[in-house]
Amino acid sequence: MSKIKLASRLSKVRVSPTVAISNRAKELKAAGRDIIPLSAGEPDFDTPSNVQRAAQAAINRGETHYTMAEGIIDLRQAICNKFKRDNLLEYQPEEIIVGAGGKQVIFNAMMATLEPDDEVIIQAPYWVSYPDIVLLFDANPVIVDSTEDNGFLMTASQLEAAITPRTRWVFINSPSNPTGAVYSENDFKALGEVLRSYPDVWVMSDDIYESIVFEGARFTSFAQAVPELKDRTLTVNGLSKSYAMTGWRVGYGAGDKDLIKAMTKIQGQSTLHPCSITQWAALEALEGPQEILSEMLATFDRRRVSTMASLNAINGLHCFAPSGAFYLFVSILDHLGRSSSSGSALDSDVDWVMALMEEQGVSVVPGSAFGTDGYFRLSFAASDDDLARACERIARFGKSLQ
Ligand SMILES: Cc1ncc(COP(=O)(O)O)c(C=O)c1O
């Protein structure tokens, strides 16, 4: 039998440790074990009912045909209105592309711009997909390690040191997945000051967690903080996290119109556009009542405070206090080198996460999946009851270590 010959670029893309972990969680669940899943990156809320109704109305109106590749004009205009309303940023509809999630928008942008051996600066800990998307285009992710001492923020000098003649993009993600760190306006200005001297380096500002920022912090979009670099910033956002619409697949990018045109060309030869019904639903999400955002934020905040208190009370664990998003990034450095009650050696964060799942039935993601060892990421986008039970189990696990 002949074997499919795969493109060599695929071999560069890692099989994420999260796959092994989620597969094991599924196996344990299928075997009847009670697994508390705190590894997913999605809100546990339903999509708001006004958005659901808008989708149903779109079906009834027959909005079930192909649309423009870059998205329906009404939605692109609504996205411009959103940028003006929330970020004081002026965009025209031809500077907007709507894709099947923020992920597709980033993918399109990289396909449109990267040549083999180009470099993209990515701050670790990073969202798992960033390096892999870059690798798929034979370009090289250049990882800049941020530390807890620096609030998990990339400094201006770190950025400057990472730039080479091959650098095409810097990825910025605020609030961050997985740490919840939020850049201030001044932080961005300092990065902008560096980038001013490198006119060929563009910025991809991933604002997808914009609506989830807790008291004490303030969201700023990079292009808003550094207006002189707006022309070479692609701002990516979406409705997955803010309006609990992960499954609908809708995100958008705003930036230079030639870049958007190139991305549209690519999208036109792949998925063409996000589902027509989704686009009408997204329009209602952006233009309809916005109270849902503050309601979700209040719930996330309550869970953040209580889960952080429970985890910080466990010997050897320490949470980085997130200013945004719905994750806790928890240090387990003090537990490494020990062994679990069943005798498993805990030499890495993957060992720790696997042993926690096997012995206590809680599923979280190791920091190494995000490029930073010695941590785990727990999503607090889960019910209060699940979070409380998970914290009890993690405490039991911590106590049982030898
Ligand atoms: C930092 C970050 N950016 C982008 C995305 C993409 O989201 P979507 O493709 O659902 O819009 C995610 C999803 O997990 C994310 O965490």
The ligand as an SDF file (V2000), in Angstrom:
LIG
                    3D

 16 16  0  0  0  0  0  0  0  0999 V2000
   -4.4880   34.4440   22.7370 C   0  0  0  0  0  0  0  0  0  0  0  0
   -5.4790   33.8840   21.7820 C   0  0  0  0  0  0  0  0  0  0  0  0
   -5.5660   34.4090   20.5470 N   0  0  0  0  0  0  0  0  0  0  0  0
   -6.4290   33.9450   19.6480 C   0  0  0  0  0  0  0  0  0  0  0  0
   -7.2730   32.8940   19.9500 C   0  0  0  0  0  0  0  0  0  0  0  0
   -8.1710   32.4350   18.8420 C   0  0  0  0  0  0  0  0  0  0  0  0
   -9.4980   32.4280   19.1350 O   0  0  0  0  0  0  0  0  0  0  0  0
  -10.5840   32.2470   18.0040 P   0  0  0  0  0  0  0  0  0  0  0  0
   -9.9160   31.6210   16.8220 O   0  0  0  0  0  0  0  0  0  0  0  0
  -11.6230   31.3740   18.6030 O   0  0  0  0  0  0  0  0  0  0  0  0
  -11.0820   33.6260   17.6780 O   0  0  0  0  0  0  0  0  0  0  0  0
   -7.2150   32.2940   21.2030 C   0  0  0  0  0  0  0  0  0  0  0  0
   -8.0560   31.1250   21.5260 C   0  0  0  0  0  0  0  0  0  0  0  0
   -7.8090   30.3750   22.4350 O   0  0  0  0  0  0  0  0  0  0  0  0
   -6.3030   32.8110   22.1560 C   0  0  0  0  0  0  0  0  0  0  0  0
   -6.2190   32.3080   23.3970 O   0  0  0  0  0  0  0  0  0  0  0  0
  1  2  1  0
  2  3  1  0
  2 15  2  0
  3  4  2  0
  4  5  1  0
  5  6  1  0
  5 12  2  0
  6  7  1  0
  7  8  1  0
  8  9  2  0
  8 10  1  0
  8 11  1  0
 12 13  1  0
 12 15  1  0
 13 14  2  0
 15 16  1  0
M  END
$$$$
